[in-house]
Amino acid sequence: MDDVSTRLDALRRPRLLIRAARHALRDYDRGKLLRRLLATDRPPAPDRALDRLMDQEDALESARREGDAAYSVSRHIEVLVALIGEARLRRQGAA
């Protein structure tokens, strides 16, 4: 199992965040969301996207836990949506 898979399997987040992300996943537009979250013209391959998204999610989770005033729950949900979507694409590609 690689580092990204290990990190994904170890994610433990509040149920409400995960439920919101799963609900929003229905409207996941990979091109649009990844362009915005990763500041890129074209979305990278799922493995590369997952690595960058995991770094963003780690920073957001730290900010949430510390009660940082700059923490954005909507941004956190967007990153979780992208993580779930990219993980699904990665699994489909591996199958």
C-alpha positions in Angstrom: 0.0 0.0 0.0 1.4 3.4 -0.9 1.6 6.5 1.2 -1.5 8.1 -0.3 -3.6 5.0 0.4 -2.3 4.8 3.9 -3.1 8.5 4.5 -6.6 8.1 3.1 -7.3 5.0 5.2 -6.2 6.9 8.3 -8.5 9.9 7.8 -10.9 10.3 10.8 -13.0 13.4 10.5 -16.3 14.5 12.1 -19.3 12.7 10.7 -21.0 15.9 9.6 -18.0 16.9 7.4 -18.0 13.5 5.7 -21.7 13.5 5.3 -21.6 16.9 3.7 -18.8 15.9 1.4 -20.6 12.7 0.3 -23.7 14.7 -0.4 -21.9 17.2 -2.5 -20.1 14.4 -4.4 -23.1 14.0 -6.6 -22.2 17.3 -8.3 -18.4 16.7 -8.4 -17.0 18.4 -11.4 -13.4 17.3 -11.5 -12.1 19.9 -14.0 -13.8 22.8 -12.3 -13.0 22.0 -8.7 -9.5 20.8 -9.1 -8.6 23.8 -11.2 -9.7 26.0 -8.3 -8.3 24.0 -5.5 -5.0 23.2 -7.1 -4.6 26.4 -9.1 -3.9 24.6 -12.3 -5.1 24.8 -15.9 -5.7 21.1 -16.3 -6.4 18.6 -13.5 -3.4 16.3 -12.8 -3.7 12.5 -12.7 -5.6 11.2 -9.7 -2.4 10.1 -7.8 -0.8 13.6 -8.1 -4.1 15.3 -7.3 -4.6 13.1 -4.2 -1.1 13.9 -2.9 -1.7 17.7 -3.2 -5.2 17.5 -1.8 -4.1 15.5 1.2 -1.6 18.2 2.0 -4.4 20.8 1.8 -6.7 18.7 3.9 -4.0 18.2 6.6 -3.6 22.0 6.9 -7.4 22.5 7.0 -7.8 19.8 9.7 -5.1 21.4 11.8 -6.8 24.8 11.5 -10.1 23.2 12.4 -8.7 21.5 15.5 -6.8 24.7 16.6 -9.9 26.9 16.2 -8.1 29.1 13.7 -10.3 32.0 12.8 -9.2 31.7 9.1 -10.6 28.1 9.0 -13.2 27.6 6.2 -15.6 24.7 6.7 -16.8 25.1 3.1 -13.2 24.9 1.8 -12.7 21.8 3.9 -15.8 20.2 2.5 -14.7 21.0 -1.1 -11.3 19.4 -0.4 -12.9 16.3 1.0 -15.2 16.1 -2.0 -12.2 16.2 -4.3 -10.4 13.6 -2.2 -13.3 11.2 -2.3 -13.8 11.8 -6.0 -10.1 11.3 -6.9 -9.8 8.2 -4.7 -12.7 6.7 -6.6 -11.1 7.5 -9.9 -7.8 6.0 -8.7 -9.6 2.8 -7.6 -11.4 2.6 -11.0 -8.1 3.0 -12.8 -6.5 0.3 -10.7 -9.3 -2.2 -11.4 
